[in-house]
Amino acid sequence: MTITTKNIGNGFSRDAIKKAVSEEKLTPAKKVELNELAKQVAEQFDADSISPSLVSGFLRIFEFLLVMAIGLAVFLGGETTGRLVSWHGFAASAGCGLATVAFIQGIDGYPITTLRRITTSFIKAATGLTMAMLLVACALFFVTGLEDKTAYTLANWFGITLASILVLRVGLGMWVSRLMNDGRLERRAVIVGGGNGAAELIHSMEANSNSDIRICGIFDDRSGDRSPEIVAGYPKLGTVPELVEFARLAKINMLIVSIPLTAQQRVLQLLKRLWVLPVDIRLSAHTNKLAFRQRSYTYEGGVPFLDVFERPIADWDYVMKRGFDIVVASMALVLLSPLMVLTAIAVKLDSKGPVFFKQKREGFNNEEIEIFKFRSLHTDQGDRSGINVVTKNDSRVTRVGRFIRKSSIDELPQLFNVILGSLSLVGPRPHVANAQTGNKLWNDVVDSYFARHKVKPGVTGWAQVNGWRGEVDTEEKIHGRVDYDLYYIENWSILFDIYILAITPFKLLNTENAY
């Protein structure tokens, strides 16, 4: 299937493009070496960026809690009966906290561009707090009457909160400014496609002074007059195959394709290579002459884009998943600690060597991670590379190792990986680098293989609970795993994670493919 001008114009469908990309057959791109300029630019952005929306979101939560906590403390201090804060005080504290955040939000007190201007940031916050306090004072007047004691309590509350917000906003403004200067509080973008189209796009984006998008460079397969080395002041850093490696090294957040949509086949070929990256991919529509439905567009300033692929499990979804991982993994470590201690003793008594075994695997964004397992092989026959997979009746497996592998007890130390952040509780299982079946690399067998790395790998996964567990000795098995992994990535939710975790113990009872 290809996307024709006609069916695009009748209403842009992101699903249609995704389907077309999935059916467009290309040879998988190999890892390439970056040129020196691209390496130097990538080194400038090797630290992870911080989402501006998360900073603003956490500030909202913190200021709500700050206003409420100070209010409760002041009302508690004003009580003379020895009881806890009355319902009036609690309602006033919570209501003032909510109203403060709402008023500050209403006067644009939370955007990153505001937070870095300390004076403006404090004035907006102080204005929001003042309006909220006046609202609470009016409410208390009609409910209880505004006695001198109540007025004194409100004045103390306002003064202490105002001073606290001043300290908070000054400190936050300094931190935000430092992060922005380091390029860590901006969305890092790369333009795909050069020439006049890219130049017009860059000029339009730079016209928005409040944008948090930082353009890191341009990548294009073309050369000569159609794609000069410098476009609107930005260098061309390489070709599209090199872009995949650059995006991983530079922690890029967004890829913007500036090629006209009328060049359908070229756009599809680009998307086929790029969609495996854990980034937002957008098609520039600023010079598009086709008729699109208005709801198809998203805007950065006044520049329209068509969203094709979004980074999965980002921003607040990531916060929820990470919080869920930490809480559940911590509880699991406590509950399973007796079993883990007994297993450690059994491993030590059964054969010589360490209790734990560390092995390098491919993690999020193709980064190398090191996972922990209980040792199940004889020490002198261990395989840290993971290339020589364990097969049925493998002589390298110890007596205890055979049991803990079948029961998956050997995987329990990976809960420490979850706490440390290299694994999630649920996700695609991490494979070793250059894994292969029949002398054929898995990324050669499945051209969407690397899309598994768009999220963190997991201790358990959707593929494993659906029977794709154990040795991968046929191409069908790796196809099956990848299909289920991609389904999980596209349909993730906390409830989905809970469901997979809930059925995992029951699925482990089937040990047919576990050895």
N, C-alpha and C positions, 0 to 999 in steps of 0.2 A: 504494500500500500504506500502511496505517496500522497502528499497533501497538495492539492491543486489550488490555483489562485481562486477558483470558483468556490470551493468548499471552505476555504479560509474566509473569504469575503462574506459568506453567508452567516458567519458567526464563529469567531475563533474558539477552538476547543483544545485545551491543553492536553486532554486525554488523547485526542486524535494525533497530536504531535508525538506524545509518548509512545503510542502504538506504532506510529510510523518509524520512530527511532528504534524500537525493539525489533522491528522486522527488517531494518536496513542492515544488510550483511557487510561487515568490513573486517579486514584483518586486524586483530587486536594490536594496539600500539605497544611497542616495546619501550623499555626505559631508555632514555637518551641522556647524553651528557650536555649540560648547559654551557653556553658560552660564558666568558669571564664577566661580561657586563651583567648578564642575568644572575650569575652567582652573587655578585656584589650587591645587587638590588635585593635578592632573596635574603641575604644575610642581615639586611636592615630590618626585616620583618620576621625574624625567626622566632620571636616571642609571640605567644598566643594573644590575640586581640580580646578585648572585653566588650561585651555587648552593651551599647548605650542604653537600650531599653531595660536591661537588667539593673544597671546603676540607678536609673530613674525609678524603676519599680521598687527596688529595695529602699530607696530614700523615702518613698511614699509610706511604705510599711513602717520604717523606723520613726518617721516624724509623727505618724498616727500613734504609735506606741509611746513615744516620748511625751506628747501632749497628754495622753491618757494617764500615763504613770505619774507625771508630776501633778496632775489634777487629783488623782486618788490620794497621793501623799499629802497634798495640801488639805484636802477635805478631811482626811484621817487625823491630821494634826489639829484640825479645828473642832473635832468632836470632843465633847466634855462628858459624855455618858459612859465612856469606856467601851462602846460598841464599835463594830466595824463601820465602814463608810455607809451612810444611808443610801437608799435607792436613788434619791435626788442627786447625791454626789456622784454615784456611779454613772447614772444616765448623763449627767452633765459632762463628766470626763470623757466618756466614750463618744458622745455627740459632738463635743468640741474637737476631738481628734479627727473624726470623720469630716466635719465641716472645714477644719483647717486644711486638710489635704484637698478637699473639693474646691475650696476657694483658690488655693495656690495653683491647682491644676487649671482652673478657669482663667487665670491671668498668666498662663504659660511660665510657671515657676519651676518646671521640672525638666525641660529639654537640656541636653548636654551643653548647648551653646549658651544657655542662661547660667548654668551651674559654674561654668568657668569664669564668668564675670562676677566676682565676689560681691561687689556692691549691689549690682542689679539683683543678684540671687537673694541676698539678704532682704532687700527692700520688698521684693515680691513675697517672700516667706513671711515677713513681718506684717505686710498688708493682709495676707490670708489669715494669719493668726488673729489679728485685730478684728477683722470682720467676723470670724468665728466666735471670739470672746463676746463681742457685742450681741451676737445672736443668742448665745447661752445666757448672757445677763438678762436679756429680754424674756427668755423662756422661764428663768428662775423667778423673775419679778411677777409674772402672771401665775406661776404655780405656788410659790411659797412667800412671795413678797421679798423685796430686796432690802433686807435688814443691814445694819452697819456691819455686823459680823460677816454676813455673806459677801458684802462689798469688799471688805478687807481680805477675805479669802480669795476672791476673784482677782484682786490687785496683786496679791502675792503670786498667785498662779500665773498671771500674765507676765509679771516681771521675771520670774525664774525661767519660764518657758522661753521668753524672748531672748534672754541671755544664753540659754542652752542652744537655741536655734542659731544664734550668732556664731557660737563656737563651732557648731556642726557645719554650717554653711561655709565658714572661712576655711576650715580644715578640708572639707570636701572640694571646695573650689581650687585649692592648691594641688590636691591630689589629681583632680580631673585635668587641670592644666598640664601637669607633668606627664600624665598618660597620653594626652592629645599630642604633646610635643614629641613623645616617643612613638607616636603612630599606633598606640595600642587601644585607643578608644574611638576608633574609626572603622568603618567597613572598608576593607581593602578590596579594590576592584581591579580587574584586568579587562582591557578592551580587546575583543577578538575581531580582527579585520581592520585594515588601515585605510589610507587614502582620504578623500574628501568627506566620505560618510562618517568616519571616525572623528575627523577634525570638527565637523559640525556638532556631533554628539558631545564632544569634550567641551566646546565653547558653551553649549546649552547647559551642561551640568555645572560648569564653573560660574555661570551667571547666578546660581543660587548660593549666596554667601553662607547660608545656614546649613548646608549639606554636610553630613558626616561621612561622605564617601571620599576615599582617597584613591585616586587612580595611580596604580603602581607601574604601568607600562602597557605596551601593545604587543600582541602576537598576531602574526599573519604569515600564511604560506606564500603569498605573492611577494614580488620584488619590483624594483624599478619605479617608474612613474606612478604605477597603480598603487604602490605601497612604499612610500619613501621611508628612510631610516628614522626620521624625526617627524612626528605629527602633532601639531599644536603644542610643541614644546616637550612632548613625551617621546622617549626612545622606543624603537621596536626591539624587543628583547629576544625574539626568536620565532620559531614556527609553532604550529599547533601541537605537534607531538612533544615539543619542549615545554609547552605551556602546562601539560599535565604534571610534569616533574616540578616545575616552578611553583605551581599552585600549592603543591604539598609542602614544599620547603618554606615558602613565604607565608603560610597560613592564610591564604586568600579566602575571602568571604563571599565574593560575588564575581561572576563572569558575565560580561555584557557583550553580546554578539551584535555588531554594528552592520552586518551584511544585510542588504535588502531581502525581504521575505520572498520577493519574486525569484530569487536565486535559490529555489526550493531544495534542489538536490545537494547543493553545497552546504546549506544550513543544516540539513539532516545529517550529512556526513560529519559536520562539526559537533553536533549534539551527540552523535553516537560515540565520539571519542571523549567528550567532556562530561557526560552525565554520571560517570562512575565516581566523580569527585564529590566530596561532602560540602558543596557550596550551592548558593542560589545561582541559577542560570536564567538570565533575562534576555529577551530579544528587544533591541532598540526599535521604537516605533516613531521616533521624532520626525523622520522624513518619509514614513510609510504613506503611500498613496492609496492603499486598499481601505475599504470601508469596514471598520471593526465596530463591534458593539461596545458601548461605553464601559460596560462592566468588565470588559476583557482587560482593561488597562489598569496598571498601578502607576503612581507618579512619584518621582523624586524631584521636589520643587515643581517646575512646570514641564518636566520631561516625561513623556509617556513610555512605559515599558510593558511588554507582554511576559508574564511569568510563566516559564516552562517547567523548570525543576526547582524545588526548594530544598534547602538543607534539612534533612530529617532530624527530629529530636533536637531542636535548637532553642535557645533562650529559656523561657519558662518551662517548656517541656523538658529541657535538659535539667533544670533545677529540680523539678518534681522527680524525674527518674533518678538523679543522683541522690537526692534525699531519701527516696525509697530504698535505693541500694544500700546506703549506709545504715539505715535503721534496721532493715531486714537482715543484712549480713551480720551486723553486730549481735542481733538476737540469735541468729543461727549459730554463730561461734560460741555463744554462751551455752545454748542448749545442746550443741553437739560436741562440746569440749571433752566430756568423758569418753565418747567414742573415738575422738581424735587422739586422745592420750593412749587409749588401749591399742589403737592402730599403730601409733608410733613405737610402742613397746614391742608389738608383734613384728614389725618390720625390722627393728634392731636385733631381736633375738633370732629371727629366721635366717638372716644372711649378713655378711660383713658389709659395712659401708654406711653412708649417711641416711638419716630418716627421710629427708626431703630431697626432691629432685627438681632442678630448675632447667627450663627449656625455653629457647627463644621462639617466639611465634610472631605472626603478622597481626598488628592491632589496628586501631582506628587510623584512617588515612594512610594505610600501608606502613605505619611506623612500627619499628621493632619493639616488642615488649618481652618480658621474661615472666613466665608463669610458674607457679609452685604446684607440685604434686607430691604425694607420698611415693617414695621409690618402690617400683614394682619389678624392676629388672636387676639382675646381678650387676654389681658395680662395674666390673671389668667388661661388661657387655652392653653397657648403656649407650644410648645414641642421642646425644644432645642436639644433633642436627634435625632429628625427626624424619629423615629421609627413608630410613629402613624401618617401615612401620611394623608393628607387632601383628603377626598372623596367627591363625589357629594352631594350637599346640606348639607355640614358639618356645624353644628351649631356653631362651634368655629370661623368661618370666619366672620369678621365684614362686614358692608355694603360697606364701601370703599374698604375693603380687597377683596371682591368678584370681584369688577371691576378691581382693579389693578392686581389681579392674572390672570384674563382672558386675559387682555391686556399685561401681562408680565411687566407692569410698576414697579411692586415690585422688579424686578431684576436689575433695573437701578443702585442702589448703588454698585453693583458688579463692576462697572467701577473703583471704588476706589481700589478694589482688584486687578484689572489689573494694575493700576499705581504702587501699592505696590509690585506686582510681584507674588502673590499667584495664580492668575488666568491669563489666556490668553483670548483674545477676542473670539477666536474660539478653540474648543477642546471638548473632551468628557465632558459632564456635570458632576459636582462633586456630588457623592452620599454620604449619611451618612454611617458611619461605621456600619458593621453588618446589612446592609439593607436586607430585606427578603420579600418573597411572599409566603403566605400559610405556614408560620412557617418553610420555607426553605431558608437558606442564599443564596444570589445571586451567590456567588462564588462556592456554591455547585450545583447550577443549571447550570452554565456555567463555565467549567473548565479553560477557557481562560479569565475569568472575570478580573483578576488583570492586564492583559496586557493593559487595558485601562489606567493604571497609568504610562505608559512609557513616556507620555508627560503631560504637564500641562493641567488641566481641563479648560473648557472655559465657557464664558457667554452664548454662543450659540454653536451649533455643527451640524455635518452632520446628526446625528440621529434625532435631533429635527426638522430640515427643511424637513426631509423625513417622518414626521408624528409620530415619536416615542417620543411624548411629553405627559406629564401629569402623571397620576397615573399608577403604574406598579402593576397590580393585577393578572397577569397571567405569567407563565414561558415563553410563546411565546414573551411577550413584552420585557422582559429583554434580551432574545436571540436576538431579533431584534435590540435593542439598542447597544449591544456589537458588533454585526456584522458590523453595520454602523460605530461605533467608531473605530474598528480595520481597516476598509477600509480607514478611514480618516488618521489614523496614517501611514499606508503603502503608501499612495498616497499624502502626504502633499506637498503643495507648497504655496507661497504667493498668487498666482492667485486663488488657491482653497479657501484660507481664504477670499479673496475679494469677490468671488462668493457667498460663504455661507453668508457673512455679507450683501451682496446686496439683497439676496432673503429672508432673515430672516423677515424683516417687512411685506412682503406679506404673508409669511407662518403664521404669528401671527394672521392674519385675521380669520384663522380657529381655533375657540376656543372650538371645540367639546370636547377635552380631557383636557381642562384647567379649573380647578375649585379649 
